[in-house]
Amino acid sequence: MVKDIEKQVIEMFTIRSGSYLFRKKKYDTYSAESSIHFDVQLDQDDVEELVKDYSKEFNVDMSNFHLETYYPDVKFSWNPFKKPEPVDVPDFTIDMFIQSAKAGKWLYD
């Protein structure tokens, strides 16, 4: 059962990623340690939609989940010579969703 949850969560992220159609195998790229920002490359809108579906499918209470924690506002400047201030973003991995699915609530933040 535990492996089934892990596989189902990874499958959900795999289907949502843009390169799903071009893979030979469904699960050969992502693992629990895959970063949602760098590996899966989902943007804020995609994650927001995925969280809704994830919450329904795995019956997870996502009331403690704050999307702004993982996708903070970045100040924009029209000045091409001004570097933006670096924004510290916590780790955001598929394993966080796997562990939360097992617990029935969002465990992080």
Solvent accessible surface area in square Angstrom, and as a share of the most:
residue,aa,sasa,rsa
1,M,175,0.78
2,V,85,0.49
3,K,150,0.63
4,D,81,0.42
5,I,26,0.13
6,E,44,0.20
7,K,111,0.47
8,Q,83,0.37
9,V,0,0.00
10,I,16,0.08
11,E,51,0.23
12,M,18,0.08
13,F,0,0.00
14,T,1,0.00
15,I,85,0.43
16,R,70,0.25
17,S,6,0.04
18,G,74,0.72
19,S,52,0.34
20,Y,54,0.21
21,L,146,0.73
22,F,172,0.72
23,R,44,0.16
24,K,199,0.85
25,K,143,0.61
26,K,97,0.41
27,Y,79,0.30
28,D,83,0.43
29,T,78,0.46
30,Y,14,0.05
31,S,50,0.32
32,A,13,0.10
33,E,134,0.60
34,S,9,0.06
35,S,22,0.14
36,I,0,0.00
37,H,46,0.21
38,F,163,0.68
39,D,74,0.38
40,V,5,0.03
41,Q,136,0.60
42,L,9,0.05
43,D,79,0.41
44,Q,77,0.34
45,D,103,0.53
46,D,62,0.32
47,V,1,0.00
48,E,81,0.36
49,E,100,0.45
50,L,0,0.00
51,V,16,0.09
52,K,123,0.52
53,D,50,0.26
54,Y,0,0.00
55,S,30,0.19
56,K,165,0.70
57,E,110,0.49
58,F,29,0.12
59,N,129,0.66
60,V,5,0.03
61,D,78,0.40
62,M,26,0.12
63,S,81,0.53
64,N,81,0.42
65,F,23,0.10
66,H,94,0.42
67,L,19,0.10
68,E,115,0.51
69,T,51,0.30
70,Y,5,0.02
71,Y,34,0.13
72,P,41,0.26
73,D,141,0.73
74,V,93,0.54
75,K,185,0.79
76,F,150,0.62
77,S,48,0.31
78,W,221,0.78
79,N,74,0.38
80,P,116,0.73
81,F,185,0.77
82,K,124,0.52
83,K,171,0.72
84,P,94,0.59
85,E,137,0.61
86,P,126,0.79
87,V,64,0.37
88,D,140,0.72
89,V,54,0.31
90,P,62,0.39
91,D,117,0.60
92,F,2,0.01
93,T,28,0.16
94,I,0,0.00
95,D,47,0.24
96,M,18,0.08
97,F,0,0.00
98,I,1,0.01
99,Q,63,0.28
100,S,0,0.00
101,A,11,0.09
102,K,81,0.34
103,A,55,0.43
104,G,30,0.29
105,K,103,0.44
106,W,4,0.02
107,L,82,0.41
108,Y,72,0.27
109,D,99,0.51
